[in-house]
Amino acid sequence: LEQLSARFHMSLSHLCRLFKKTTGRTYTEYVISKRMQRACELLENTSFSVAQVGTMAGYSDYFYFNRMFKKFNGVSPARYRREETTDESGT
């Protein structure tokens, strides 16, 4: 955000207000949402471990990734993968 505010010659607080007004979410909420979308895609379409998926989605701490994923999606990453795999196979 600091780099963007400097690039567009506006204060950080003004940029944050504009971002929320435009997207309906804070910058942090937006980033978490994008990371979780990426994690879901990876869990559904690859065989990477949950730890690898967390890293690829931008989380360096496995436990924090698990906690955030469960908060955002209502289930753990491992359970999400099992349920999505089961749903797609029809069993």
N, C-alpha and C positions, 0 to 999 in steps of 0.2 A: 504494500500500500504506500509506503514511503516513496518508493521509486516512481509509482504512478502519480502521486501527488506532485512530486518534483517535475516529472515530465510534462504534466498538464498545468503547471504553475498555479496550483491551488493548495489550500491548507488540507492537512490530513483529515481534520474534522469535517470540512466541507465535502471532501471526496466521499467520506463514509456516509454522510447524509444523502448525497446524490445516489450512491450505490444502493442504499436501502430504499430510497424513493423509487428508483428505477426497477429494482428486482424484487422488492418486497421482503428481502432478507438482508441480514448483515453480511459483511464480507466473510466473516468466520463461518457463519451458517452455510454460505454458498460453497466455500472451500470444502467443508465437511461433507456436504451433499455430493459434490463432485468426486471426492475420495471414496465415498460409500458406493456411488454408482460404479466406479471403476472396480472396487473390491467385489461387488456382486457379479459383474461381468466376468471377472477372473475366476471366481468360485464356480460359476455356472459353466464356463467354457474351457477351463484348463485343469490340469491335475497338479498344479503348484500347491505346495503345502500352505496351510493357513498363515504360517509365519512369513512365507515368501509373498503371499498375497498382501499381507499387511505392509510389508516393506515396499512392494510395488505400488501400493495405494498411497504411500507417503508417510507411513508410520514406522518409526525406528524402534518403538517399544511394543513387543508382541502383546503384552498384557493390556496396555492402553488401547491398542487396536481392538482387541477382543471386547473390552468394556465399551468403547465407542460404537462398535458394530452392533452390539446387543442393544445399546440405548437407542440407536437409530433405526434398527430393523426389528427389534423385539425378540430376536433369537441370536444365538452364538453363530459365528461364521461356519463352524463345523456342522451345526444343525441346519443352517441355511442351505449349505451345499447338499446335505442328505435330502432335505425336503425338495429342493429344486431338481435334483437328479431323479428322485422318485416321481415327481410330478411329470417330468418330461418323458419318462419311460412308460408312464401309464400304470405303474404298480404301486 
